[in-house]
Amino acid sequence: MKKTVLIVALLVLTAAASIAEETKDGAERAIASAEYNIEQMAAAGFTVTKINATLAEAQKAFRDRYYGQAVQLSARVESARAEAFSTYSLIQNARDKISENSNAGFDVKYARDVLALSQAEFDKENYGEAAKLTGDALLANQQASPIIRKTVVNRIKQNWKGILAALIIIAAAAYISYPKILKKLYKNKIQSLGKELESIKNQMKELEERRYLKKNISAEEYDKTRAQKEKRIADIGKETALTQKKISWLSEGKTTP
């Protein structure tokens, strides 16, 4: 009987050791992947101060034999890398569009100022805020006005009467078409908000998979991230509703409620 008990105990200990070894190996692989992700970010010229701190936490957890925590922290690094490259792509795209408008003779100073704020947030590793500011910069770029260049000043002086008459006609046409332009801008904003909402919903699905299927994210981080996403969804709903009201006001011949 004693011999049987000893054999069972030995088998249990062997199985436990095997599971612990597999968990340790998984944590080692996760940390190695996190280190590689940070190398890619650094090679791209990104600031990696915060993300390096997360990696250091993962490495400490591994040394303390908290392998599950090490895996979760390493997963944060992977998530940050994906968000960083996605936001970087958005900023580069916005910079190109603003340059195109500038070359076409539009005043894009405000759009560039907002994009500079976005870049500053990106450099501070605040990728969510950087992405939001990039969207604001693109909207400002869409609303940019043409610049009257100095090279036409002399012609204006010489032909001021004809130009004045033309400006009056243009002003009248602009006044008439102003509501249509505003409606178009508002509709573009609603489309942009809809795309952002769809993106957030996809991120929520991925978050659910990471929490309940892959199980590579803690309950605390899951709840925090989900709360942030739900808040943004609520904000998008409010912005969309207000923009739709503005479109209704314009349709009724109003510019304000």
C-alpha positions in Angstrom: 0.0 0.0 0.0 2.8 2.4 1.0 4.6 1.6 -2.2 1.5 2.5 -4.3 1.1 5.8 -2.5 4.8 6.6 -3.1 4.4 5.8 -6.8 1.3 8.0 -7.1 3.0 10.9 -5.3 6.0 10.6 -7.6 3.8 10.7 -10.7 2.0 13.8 -9.4 5.3 15.5 -8.6 6.6 14.7 -12.1 3.5 16.0 -13.8 3.7 19.2 -11.7 7.3 19.7 -12.6 6.5 19.2 -16.3 3.7 21.7 -16.2 5.9 24.2 -14.4 8.6 23.8 -17.0 6.2 24.3 -19.9 4.9 27.5 -18.2 8.4 28.7 -17.7 9.2 28.0 -21.4 6.1 29.9 -22.5 7.1 32.9 -20.4 10.7 32.8 -21.8 9.3 32.8 -25.4 6.9 35.6 -24.6 9.7 37.8 -23.1 11.9 37.0 -26.1 9.1 38.1 -28.4 8.6 41.3 -26.4 12.3 42.1 -26.7 12.2 41.6 -30.4 9.1 43.9 -30.7 10.9 46.6 -28.8 13.9 46.2 -31.0 11.7 46.8 -34.0 10.2 49.9 -32.4 13.6 51.3 -31.6 14.8 50.6 -35.1 11.9 52.6 -36.4 12.9 55.5 -34.3 10.1 55.2 -31.8 10.4 56.2 -28.1 10.5 53.0 -26.0 10.8 54.4 -22.5 7.4 53.2 -21.2 7.5 49.9 -23.1 11.0 49.1 -21.8 9.6 49.6 -18.3 6.9 47.1 -19.0 9.5 44.6 -20.3 11.5 45.1 -17.2 8.4 44.2 -15.1 8.0 41.1 -17.2 11.6 40.1 -16.7 11.3 40.7 -12.9 8.1 38.6 -12.8 10.0 35.8 -14.6 12.9 35.9 -12.2 10.4 35.8 -9.3 8.8 32.8 -11.0 5.5 34.5 -11.7 5.4 33.1 -15.2 1.8 33.9 -15.9 2.3 37.6 -15.0 5.4 37.6 -17.2 3.3 36.4 -20.1 0.7 39.0 -19.5 3.2 41.9 -19.4 4.9 40.6 -22.5 1.5 40.6 -24.3 1.2 44.3 -23.4 4.4 45.0 -25.2 3.1 43.2 -28.3 -0.1 45.2 -28.1 1.8 48.5 -27.8 3.9 47.6 -30.8 0.9 47.0 -33.0 -0.7 50.2 -31.8 2.5 52.2 -32.3 3.0 51.1 -35.9 -0.7 51.6 -36.7 -0.7 55.2 -35.3 2.6 56.0 -37.0 1.0 55.0 -40.3 -1.9 57.3 -39.6 0.4 60.2 -38.8 2.4 59.7 -42.0 -0.7 59.5 -44.1 -2.0 62.8 -42.5 1.3 64.5 -43.1 1.2 63.6 -46.8 -2.4 64.8 -47.2 -1.6 68.1 -45.4 1.5 68.6 -47.7 -0.7 68.0 -50.7 -3.1 70.7 -49.6 -0.3 73.1 -48.8 1.2 72.6 -52.3 -2.2 73.3 -53.7 -2.3 76.7 -52.0 -4.3 76.0 -48.9 -3.7 77.4 -45.5 -2.9 74.3 -43.5 -1.2 75.9 -40.5 -3.8 74.8 -38.0 -3.8 71.3 -39.4 0.0 71.2 -39.0 -0.2 72.5 -35.4 -2.7 69.8 -34.5 -0.5 67.1 -36.2 2.5 68.4 -34.2 0.5 67.8 -31.0 -0.3 64.3 -32.3 3.4 63.7 -32.9 4.2 64.9 -29.4 1.7 62.5 -27.9 3.1 59.7 -30.1 6.7 60.4 -28.8 5.3 60.2 -25.3 3.9 56.7 -26.2 0.3 57.9 -25.8 -0.8 56.2 -29.0 -4.6 56.5 -28.4 -4.4 60.2 -27.9 -2.1 60.6 -30.9 -4.5 58.7 -33.1 -7.4 61.0 -32.0 -5.4 64.1 -32.7 -4.4 62.8 -36.1 -8.1 62.5 -36.9 -8.6 66.1 -35.8 -5.7 67.2 -38.0 -7.2 65.5 -41.0 -10.5 67.2 -40.4 -8.8 70.6 -40.1 -7.0 69.8 -43.3 -10.3 69.1 -45.1 -11.6 72.5 -43.9 -8.5 74.5 -44.8 -9.0 77.7 -46.8 -7.1 78.8 -50.0 -4.2 81.3 -49.5 -4.2 84.6 -51.5 -0.6 84.9 -52.7 1.4 88.1 -52.8 2.0 87.7 -56.5 -1.6 88.7 -57.2 -1.5 91.9 -55.2 -0.5 94.1 -58.1 -3.3 92.7 -60.3 -5.8 93.3 -57.6 -4.8 97.0 -57.5 -5.0 97.3 -61.2 -8.3 95.6 -61.7 -10.0 96.2 -58.3 -13.4 97.1 -59.7 -13.8 93.9 -61.8 -12.3 91.8 -59.0 -14.7 93.5 -56.5 -17.7 92.6 -58.7 -16.4 89.1 -59.0 -15.9 88.8 -55.3 -19.5 90.0 -54.7 -20.8 87.3 -57.0 -18.5 84.7 -55.4 -19.6 85.7 -51.9 -23.2 85.5 -52.9 -22.7 82.0 -54.4 -20.7 81.0 -51.3 -23.4 82.2 -49.0 -25.9 80.1 -50.9 -23.7 77.0 -51.1 -22.4 77.4 -47.5 -25.1 75.1 -45.9 -24.3 72.4 -48.5 -20.6 72.6 -47.8 -21.3 72.3 -44.1 -23.6 69.4 -44.6 -21.0 67.6 -46.6 -18.3 68.2 -43.9 -20.7 67.0 -41.2 -21.5 63.9 -43.3 -17.8 63.2 -43.7 -17.4 63.5 -39.9 -20.2 61.0 -39.4 -18.6 58.6 -41.8 -15.2 59.0 -40.0 -16.9 58.4 -36.6 -18.6 55.3 -38.1 -15.3 53.9 -39.2 -13.7 54.6 -35.8 -16.7 52.9 -34.1 -16.3 49.8 -36.3 -12.6 49.7 -35.5 -13.3 49.9 -31.8 -15.9 47.1 -32.0 -13.2 44.9 -33.7 -10.8 45.8 -31.0 -13.4 44.8 -28.4 -13.8 41.4 -30.1 -10.0 40.9 -30.0 -10.0 41.9 -26.4 -12.7 39.3 -25.6 -10.6 36.6 -27.4 -7.5 37.6 -25.5 -9.3 37.4 -22.2 -11.5 34.3 -22.6 -9.9 32.3 -25.4 -6.2 33.0 -25.5 -6.2 34.1 -21.8 -3.1 36.3 -22.2 -4.5 39.3 -20.5 -5.4 39.9 -16.8 -8.9 40.7 -15.6 -7.7 44.1 -14.4 -6.3 45.1 -17.7 -9.3 43.6 -19.5 -11.7 45.7 -17.4 -9.7 48.8 -17.8 -9.3 48.5 -21.5 -13.0 47.6 -22.0 -14.0 50.6 -19.9 -11.9 52.9 -22.1 -13.4 51.5 -25.3 -16.9 51.7 -24.0 -16.4 55.3 -23.0 -15.1 56.2 -26.5 -18.1 54.3 -28.0 -20.4 56.5 -25.9 -18.6 59.7 -26.9 -18.8 58.7 -30.6 -22.6 58.2 -30.1 -22.9 61.7 -28.7 -20.8 63.3 -31.4 -22.7 61.5 -34.1 -26.1 62.5 -32.6 -25.0 66.2 -32.4 -23.6 66.2 -35.9 -26.9 64.7 -37.2 -28.8 67.5 -35.4 -26.6 70.1 -37.1 -27.4 68.5 -40.5 -31.1 68.7 -39.6 -30.7 72.4 -38.7 -29.0 73.1 -42.0 -31.8 71.3 -43.8 -34.3 73.7 -42.1 -32.3 76.7 -43.1 -30.5 77.2 -39.8 -26.8 77.3 -38.9 -27.4 77.1 -35.1 -30.0 75.4 -33.0 
